[in-house]
Amino acid sequence: MAEGDGVDTASGGVASRTVFVSYASHDTEIANVACRELESRGIRCWIAPRDVAPGALYADAIVRAINECKVLLIVLSQSAVASSHVGREIERAASKHKQVIALRIDTAPLSPELEYFLSNSQWIDLLALGMPAALSRLTDAVAQGPKTPSHPSPVGDRVDRAPKSTVAKRVVGAAAALVVLAVGIGLGIHFWGSPHGIAHPATVGVSPGAAGPDNAQISDKSIAVLPFTDMSEKKDQEYFADGMVEELLDVLEKIPQLKVIGRTSSFQFKNKSDDLRTIGKALGVAHVVEGSVRRSGDRIRVTAQLIDTRDGTHLWSESFDRANGDILKLQDQIAAGLARALQITVAADQVMSRRPVRNSEAYDLYLRGRYAFDRLDESGWKEAAAYFQEALKLDPSFAPAAEHLAETYGTMAAYGYAPPKMFEDARRAAQLALRLNPGSVFAHAVLGEVHHFYDWDWRAADQEFQQALALDPRHTEALAGAALLASTLGRSQEAVAYMTTSLSLDPLNALQFELLEILQYEAGHLREAEAAGRRALEIAPDFTEAGDVLVPILIASGRFQEALTEAQKWKSNSGLALVYYKLGRRADSDAAVARMTQEDQNNFAFGVAGVHAFRGETKQALSWLERAYEQKDSQIISIKSDPYLVPLAREPRFKALLAKMNLSD
């Protein structure tokens, strides 16, 4: 943001808020009077043509100034209503969630468009108040800031979280689910209890300075697509705007010369107005795309622009008006325009013109399903599955609906919201997706997940993940799946390498950092494991599972009191059982084990087995492992990589389990 966002002591302590002054040329005199009044009170203003640098592009200067302002003041008059320039400035400010203040100087009726954009703004009526009182009211309004929060809560905040006492990390999850969870699945290390209540960051605390590389290290061919703003009249098209971004990312990721940052990281900035230079550094990209979507009836208007995050230069922008049925073609055109602006030569098979949407209602249901899936809870997944099923009924040839239906089934089974046999439904949906689109990377990733978590067919899982990576080496779902499989097979260094690659494509994904934390722990890299966990918590301070994982890391480091503090903070029964045992507080450890057993015995026996193994209770540990095998507990795929099970390696019952799971050396 521009300087002067704090207190201007030279002007008597008036809060300084940079103001962009929007006006029609007919109202220049009043605009200048308002500007002088605000600046006399220490409130900085940006007004054209005064503040347009010599030689600068006029439109570029306008857009940059609106981006950097905190308040847009519109001198509202008949001339302003008729001015297309003023209309674009208001729309831009609204899309960036700026506070808008209208200084109304006549009684001209508003156009429907301006009425929509100004419906929630503050109004100051110059005719009713007179010039001195109106200017005084204007100064107070700017200094006080908006009376109500200008940004709604991110979609992720709607996740229903389980009580922390039941939160636990497990192997759940589905490389296929990673399109949203982005590897938020853990490796089933025993000290995580029930999976219900997925740790989706409710409060994001990104520290850009710590996250991003220096500008000199940022590739010029790197890009992030920020969430598009829903500019529809009823503000009911957020699912459609989010879907546009996800689909556009899918197209851009097909361009091999271009580094594309994953959705999870770019969506950290949803409903925020951070400076683009800060965003670029945090994401490690030279360029960002931002835009808006307005949908009305069977028509859609999309505005997109490409901005250089290093200097704020606008490299490309365009608006598109299309029928809903042309949406895929529109996405391809945007991607091609971005590639040209970045001076990337794109082959026909990289950004190709996809077939038009055969059934616009099916496509709408598909986008609603992806939006519901993003809630990351049981009701959201059930709702998503229903949407994808309906989309396929309307258009049985719609491959993306089949892909995401497979993802949803696999996620529900992996997280315990459905019996393990739902993996069979995931298999059938993925196979359908491959029949509809033989080149579906996503379907191969889902099949790899099914072979991994359900079939325990490691060779088949590896073949699917490698097939996916052959089609797209940067596919984060396939990278995560390959990392999990490598961990299951005891190849911890390989697992870390896959995850490091995945994080380079999604650098603000707290869930991925939490998985890296586990992988580094399993590899014996305690310092790196702790750093990854701390980074996850820096991005998402309320991320329970990342805090839980710190407990065994700190125990392994000999820092028992710190481990106890973390276990108490995150209310982890499994963590408390471990650290109390190390501190010699056997009764407290027993009580924690009893609570954990009560919660997890029917579905997640593997976690209970690990705690018993840690406490040296071999017979109990083996009994619980056998129970986990019978339950087809997805955590059991960690049986070979789990550090706490090493003492059981020589036990015949343990060897028998490894043999039944095809994990014998």
N, C-alpha and C positions, 0 to 999 in steps of 0.2 A: 504494500500500500504506500501511498505518498506520505511524505513527512508531515508532521503536524497533527497526528492523531491523538496526541496527549493533551497537555495543558499549556496554553500560551501565557506565560507569566508576564510578558510585556503588555498584554492587553487586559490585565486585571483578572487573570485566571479563567477566562471564558474557554470552555472546551472547544478545541479546534477540530472541525470536521470538514474535510475537503468536499466542496459542493460543485457539481456540474450544473451550469445554468443553460437550460434549453429554452429557446424562444424563436419566434418568427421575426424576420427582419423588420416588419412593421412595428414591432414592440421593442426595438433596440434600446430606446431611451429608458423605459421602465426596467428592462433587464440590467442595464448598467447601474441604475440607481440602487437596485436590490443588491447587486454585486458589491458596490462601494459600501453599502450599509453593513453587510456581513463582514467584509474585510476590515472595516473600522472597529469591529468587535473581536478581531483576531481570528476570524473564521475564513480559511483560505477558499478561494473560488477558482474554477476553471471556466473561462468563457471565450468563445470564438468571436471574432478572429484574433483577439488579443493574445491568446495563449497558444496559437498554432505557430510552431517554430518555422522560421524561414526555410523554404525548400521542402518542407514536410508535405506528405500527401494529406489533404484536408480530411478525407474520410478516415484514414488510418489514425490521425490525431484524435478525431472525435471518439472512435471506438476505444482507443487506449485510455482516453480520459474517463470515459464512462466506467471502464473496467476498474480504474484506480480510485474512483470517487466513493464516498460513503453515502452521499445524498444527491439525488437529482431534483433540482428545482425547475419546475416548468412554469413559465409565464403563460397562463392559460387565457386564450382569447379566441375570437373568431378566426384570426389569421393563423394562430397555432393549430386550431382544429383543422384548417384547410391545408396545413403544411405537411407534406410527406416526410420531410426531413425530421420534423419534430416527432411525428408518429414513429419513425424508426428509432429515434433516440429513446422514446418512452418504452418501446417494446424491448430494446436492448437492456435498459435498466431493470425492467421487470424480470427478464430472463436471468439476470445476474443477482436477483433478490436485493436490489438496492432500495433504501428508503426513498420514497417519492413524496415531495411536497408541492402542492399546486397553489400558486398565487394567482387567483382568478381576478381578471381586471375588467371583464364585461360579462354580459348575460347570454352570450351565444350558446346554443345547445351543443352538446357533445356528440361526436360521431359514436356509433355503437362500439367501434374499436377502442377509442379513448375512454369511453365510459367503462369498458371492461377493465382496461389497464389501471384506471384511476379509482376503481371502486373501493379499494382498501387504503388509499393514500390520505394524507392530511391535507385539509383544504383551508385556505386563508382567503377570505373575501375582501378584496381591497375596496370595492364600492360600499360595502356595509361598514367597514371599520375606518376608512380613510387611510391615507398613505402613512402617516407616522405610526398609528396603532398597528397597521398591517405589517410594517417593517419590524416593529418591536416583537409582534407575535411570530414573525418568520424567524428572527434571531433566536428566540426562545425554543422554537420547534427544532431548529437545527442543533442547538447546543444540547438539548435534552435527548435527542435520538428517538428512535421508534418507541412507541408506547407499548407495543406488543412484540413478541419474538418474530423476527422476519423469516426464520427458517424452520420448517417443520422437522420433526424427528426423522432420521433416516429409516428406510424400510426395515433395516436390520434390527431396529429397536423394538419391533413388534414380537420378537421371539419370546415365547413363554419359557422361562428358565426353571428348571427343577430346583428344589431345595439343594443348597450346596452340600448338605450331608450325603446326598445320593449321587452327586456328580462324579463321574469317573471316566477314565480314559480306557479305551479298548480298541480292539482292532477294527472295529467297525469300519466300514465304510468305503468302500466303494470307490475305486478309482474313477468310476463313471460319475459319482456324485461330486467329484472335485471341480466340475465346471463352476459350481457355486461355493462348495465347501472348501475348494482349493486345498485338498489334502488334509482336511481337518479330521483325520481318522485315527491317528495313533497306531501303535503297533501292538496294542494289547498287553503292555507291560502290566503285570499282575496287580499292582496296587491302585488300579483305577476301578471304581465300582460300577454302578449302573450307568448306562449311556443316556438314559432319558434326560433331556435337558441339555441340548448341544451348546457348547460354548461358542456362541456367535457374538462377536464384539459388540457390546451395547454402547460403549463409550470409547470412541477412537481418539487416542492422544498421539497423533503423528508428530514426531520431532524431525522435521525435514532436514535440519542441519546434520543430524546423525545418520539419516537414512540414505541420502543420495550421494553419488560420486561427484567429483569435481567436474566442472564444465569441460575441462580438457579431456576427460575420460568418456564423455558422453558421445555416442555415435551420432553423426549427422542424420543417419537414416534410422531414427528411432521415434516412436510415436505412442501416445496414449489417447484414448477416446474418453472424454469426460462424460458423465451422465447428461443426456439431453433434457431440456426443460419442457415440461408439459404446458403448452400455451393454449390448450383447448378451453373453450368457454366455461365448461363445467368443472374443469380441473379433475377430470375423471379418466384421463388417458395416460397416467404415469406408467401403467403396465406396458402400454404401447411404446412410449418413449424409451423405457428401459430395454424393451425388446428390440427396438431399432438399433440401439448401441450394441447389444449382444450380437445381432446378426451382422452388423457392420464389422465388428471385431473378427467374426468368423471369416469374412471375405478378406480383410486386410492380412490376416495370419497366413493366407495362401501365398503371399508375396515373399519369396525367400530372402530378398535383399533388405527387407524391412524388419526391424525389431519392434514388436508390438507388445505393449504392457498388458497384462491380464486384467480382466474385469474387476476382480476383487480389489486390487490396488487402486485402480482409477476411481472406483465407486466409493473409496474412502472420502472423496471430496464432494459427494452428493449433497446438494442443498447448502453448499458453502461458497464463499466468494474469496477464497485465498488468492493471493497474488500468483500469477501464472509462472513467474520465475521460481517462486517457492515450490509450486507443484512440479515444475520440470526437474528441479534438483531432487525433490523427494522421490520421484518416480524414475529418475535417471534417464530422461528423454529430452531430446532437442525440440520436439514439437508436440502440441496437443491439438485435439479437435474438440470443439464445443459447438453446440447447436440447440435447436428447439424444434418441437413438433407441435403442429396444430391440426387437429382432426375434426372434421365436420361432415356428417353424413357419409357419403361414399368417396369423399375427397380428403386428401392429406397434403399438408404443406410442411416441408422440412427445410430448415435453414442450417447450413453447416459452414464452419470456417476453420482454417488451419492457421495456427499461430506459432511463431518461433518463441520458445520459452526463454531464450537467452537475451533477447532484446525487445520482445513484445511485438515484433513485426507481423503484420497480417499478410500471409503469403497467398491465400486463396479463400474465396468465399462464394457461395452460390445458394440460391433458393430454388426449390423444386416444388411444383404443384402437380400432383398425380392422382389418378384413381387408385383406390385401395388395391385393386388387382395388379397394379404395376409396382408394388412395393419392392419386390426382389430386384427388379431392373433398376429401380431408384438407388438401392443400396450399392449395386455394382457401379453405377455412374458416380456416386460419391467416392467410392474407393478408387476408381480410375482417376478422378479429378485430383484426389490427394496424391496419388502416385506421380502424376504429371507435375504437380507443384513441387514435389520432392525430387524431381528429375530422376525418377526411377522408370526404367523401361519395363513394361509389364507385358508378358506374353499372354496370348489369348487364353491359355489354359490356367493362368494364375488368377486373373479376375475375369471370369467368363460371365456372359449374360445367361443367367439361370432362367429356367422356364417360368412363365408368369404363374402367379398363384391361381390354381384352378378353382378354388373355392375360398372366397375372402372370409367367410364365416369360420371355416376350418382354421385359417391362418390366425384369425383373432382368438379363437379358442386356444390355439397353440401358445400364443404370447401370454394369454392369461394363465396358462399352465406354468410357464416358466416363471412368471411373477409370483404365483402361489408357492412354487418350489422354494423361492428365495426366503420364505418365512422360516425355513429350517426347523419346522416342528411337525408333529404327527398330522395335525389337521391340514397344514399346508401341503404336505405330501399326498394325502388322500385326495385333496381337492385337485392337485396337479394331475394325478393319475386319471381322475374323472375327465378333466379337460382334454388331456391327450387322447383318451379313448374316444371321446366325442369327435375330436378333430379327425381321427382315423375313420370313423364311421362316415363322416361327410366326404372325406377324400382318402380312400384306402391306399392311394399312391404317395401319400405325404410322408416321405422318409424322416424328416426332422421330428415329427410327432412320435414316430416309432422309436427313434433314438432316445428321446427324453422320457418316453414311457419306460423303456428298459432301465434308464438311469434311476427313475423314481422307484420302480420295483426293487432294484438292487439296494438302494439306500434304505428303504423301509425294512428289508430283511436284515441288512447289516446292522442297523441300529436297534433291532429288537422290537419294532412296531408291527412286525408280521413274522410268522413262522419261517424258518430257514427255507422251506419248500418254495417260498415266493421267488427265490433265486431262479427257479425253473421258469417262472413267468418272465423274469428279466432276460433269461436266455432266449425264450421264444420271441420276445419283442426285438432283441438285438439281431436275431437271425432274420426277422422280417425286414429290419432296417437295411441289412446287407443285401437282401434280395432286391429291395427298392433302389439301393445305392451301393453297389459293390465296393466303392471307394470310401465308405464311411469309416473314418478314423475313430469316431466316437463309438460305433458299434463294436469294433475290435477291442476297444478299451473296456467296454462293458463285459464282453465275453471273457476277457482276461480276468476281470474281477470275479465272475462266476466260477471259472476254473480254479481261481486262487482261494476264495473264501468258502466255497460250497463243495466243489468237487475234490479239492486238494490234489489237483492234477497239475503239478508244477510245470511239466514240460508243455502242456497245452496252454497254460497261462502265459508262459514265456513267449511262445509262438505268437499269441495274440498281441501282446504288448510290443513285441519286436515288429510285427506287421504294421501296427499302428504307427510306430516311430519311423518305419521305412516310408510310410505315406506322408508323415509330418514329424520331423525330428524335434519340433518345438511344441508339440502338443502336451500341455501340462498334465492332462488326465493320464496319458500314456506314460509320461515321465514319472508321475507319482505312483502309478501301478507298478512300474518296473522297480522303483525304489522299495516298495513294500515287499515285492516278491524276493528281491535280493536280500532283504533283511530276514525274511522267513527262512531262506536257505543258508543263513549264517554269513552272508557276504556283506558285512557292514560297511566296508569302505566303498564298495560299489553303490550301496544304497545312498550313502552320503553324497556321492558324486552326482547321482541322478537328481537328488533333491536340491543340490546347489545350482544345477542347471535350471531347474524349475523355478527357483526363487529369483534367478536373474531375469525371468520373464514376468514375475509378479512380486516385486520387492517390498510391498507393504501388506503382504498377506500374513496376518498373525497366525492363522491356522497352519500355514506352511512352516513358519518358524517354529511352531510348537512341535511339528513332526520332525523337523531337523534336530530339535532339542533331544527328542527320543533317540533318533538314529545316532547322534554323536555320543549319547550316553551308552548305548549298546556297543559302540565302537571303542569305548573306554576313553573318549576325549572329554573329560569332565569340564575343563575350562571352556571349551567350545560349546558344550552342551548347555552350560549355565548361561553363556553369552546369548545363545539362540533363545533360551527361555526368557531372559530379561528383555530381549528385543521384542518378543511376542507381547510381553506385558507393557512395554513402552508404547506399542501400537494400540493395544487394547487392554487398558488397565484392569478391566473386570473379567479377564479371560481366566476362568477358574482352572481349567485343565492345565494351562501353561504353568500356573502356580503350583498345582499338584505335582507336576513332574519335577519341580525343583527339589522336592523332599528327598527322593532317593539319590539325586545328584549330590546334594549337600551331605547326606549320610555317607555316601561313598567317598566324599572328600574329608570325612572326619569332623564335619561342622554340625554336631548334633543339636546344639541349642538353636542355631539358625534354622535347622530342619524342623524343629518343633514349632518355632515361630511361624514358618510357612504352613505347616500342617494345621495349626490352629486358625490361622488366617483364612485358609480355604475350607476349613471344616471337613477335612478328608479323613474318614474312618480308617481307610487303608494306610494312609500316611501316618496317622497317629499310632496305629498298631505297630508300625515299623520303628518309629523313632522312640516310642515308649519302651519298646523291647531293648533297643540299644542303650537307653538310659537306665536300664535295670528296674523300670517301673512295670513289673509283670502284671499286676492287677489291672492297671490302666490299659495295658496292651491287650489283655484278655477281653476287657469290656469293649474295646474298639473292634476286635475280631468278631465278637458276638453280634455287634450291630451290623457289621459288614456281612456276616453270614446270613442274618435275617433278611437283609435287603437283596442279596445276590444269589442265593442258593438255587433258585429255580431256573435261572437263565444264564448267569455269568459266573459259573463255578471256577473258571480259570483264575480270576483275581483272588479268590479265597485260597486256592492252591498255592499261589505265589507267596502270600503272607505266611502260610504254614511252612513253606520251604525256607523262607528267610529266618524263621524262628527255630529251624532245625528239627521240625516235626515231620519227619520223612513219610511215615505211614499216612498221616492225615493229608499231606501234600499229594501223594500218589493217588489216594482215594478221590480227592477233589479233581485231579487231572483226568482220571477215568470218567468221572461224572461229566466233566466238560466235553470230553470226547463223545459221550452218549448224547449230550444235549446239542451237539454240533455247534458249540460255543465258538463264535468267530475269533475270539481272542486266542484260541489254541494254536493258531498258525504261528504264534510267537514262541512256541514251546522250545525251539532250538536256539533262538536268539536272546531269550530272556536271561539276564545275568543271574537272577536269584534261583534259577533252576539248575545251574551248573552242578551243585552238589548231588543232584539226583542222577547224573549221567551214567553212573555205573550200576544203577538199580535195574534188575531184570524187568520189572513192571514198566519202568520208564522207557527202556529199550524197546519193549513190545509196543508201546504207544507210538514211538517213532517209526517202527516198521509198518504199523497199520496206516500211518499217514505218509508213507513213502519218503520219510526223512532220514532213514538210516544212512550212515556214511558208506 
